[in-house]
């Protein structure tokens, strides 16, 4: 069984977790000299055609990809970037991992609470449930000043 990682997919969203996630992926890629693909997904509402011209969203995605490309360059990590439009980001990430033959998805998730309980947003939940390869999640730290939750 070959455990060598050849390709790592890193979804980015323009959030505080992007840089930490890229740093982690670059560290993991060095051992096996793996390729890293940074992916930004624009979710297209169902009332629009999948290839709708969403210039504001495309501009934001390109800005995010430029930022993460500069960050990767700064830390000495070679990456590729891609932007795509899809109905559901989670499914697009999983499909892209299959198409690119990724052996690992490294994904940052924000600290998110729903009804007072920590939970993973649907995008990450979908990837965890459906990815064909290994998935590593990195969660941002608890918000400043927030007490550590008691054991439940």
Secondary structure in CASP SS format (residue, H / E / C, confidence):
PFRMAT SS
TARGET T0000
AUTHOR 0000-0000-0000
METHOD secondary structure of the structure
MODEL  1
X C 1.00
X C 1.00
X C 1.00
X C 1.00
X C 1.00
X C 1.00
X E 1.00
X E 1.00
X E 1.00
X E 1.00
X E 1.00
X C 1.00
X C 1.00
X C 1.00
X C 1.00
X C 1.00
X C 1.00
X H 1.00
X H 1.00
X H 1.00
X H 1.00
X H 1.00
X H 1.00
X H 1.00
X H 1.00
X H 1.00
X H 1.00
X H 1.00
X H 1.00
X H 1.00
X H 1.00
X H 1.00
X C 1.00
X C 1.00
X E 1.00
X E 1.00
X E 1.00
X E 1.00
X E 1.00
X E 1.00
X E 1.00
X E 1.00
X E 1.00
X C 1.00
X C 1.00
X C 1.00
X C 1.00
X C 1.00
X C 1.00
X C 1.00
X C 1.00
X C 1.00
X C 1.00
X C 1.00
X H 1.00
X H 1.00
X H 1.00
X H 1.00
X H 1.00
X H 1.00
X H 1.00
X H 1.00
X H 1.00
X H 1.00
X H 1.00
X H 1.00
X H 1.00
X H 1.00
X H 1.00
X H 1.00
X H 1.00
X H 1.00
X H 1.00
X H 1.00
X C 1.00
X C 1.00
X C 1.00
X C 1.00
X C 1.00
X E 1.00
X E 1.00
X E 1.00
X E 1.00
X E 1.00
X E 1.00
X E 1.00
X C 1.00
X C 1.00
X H 1.00
X H 1.00
X H 1.00
X H 1.00
X H 1.00
X H 1.00
X H 1.00
X H 1.00
X H 1.00
X H 1.00
X H 1.00
X C 1.00
X C 1.00
X C 1.00
X C 1.00
X E 1.00
X E 1.00
X E 1.00
X E 1.00
X E 1.00
X E 1.00
X C 1.00
X C 1.00
X C 1.00
X E 1.00
X E 1.00
X C 1.00
X C 1.00
X E 1.00
X E 1.00
X C 1.00
X C 1.00
X C 1.00
X H 1.00
X H 1.00
X H 1.00
X H 1.00
X H 1.00
X H 1.00
X H 1.00
X H 1.00
X H 1.00
X C 1.00
X C 1.00
X C 1.00
X E 1.00
X E 1.00
X E 1.00
X E 1.00
X E 1.00
X E 1.00
X C 1.00
X C 1.00
X C 1.00
X C 1.00
X C 1.00
X C 1.00
X C 1.00
X C 1.00
X C 1.00
X C 1.00
X C 1.00
X C 1.00
X C 1.00
END
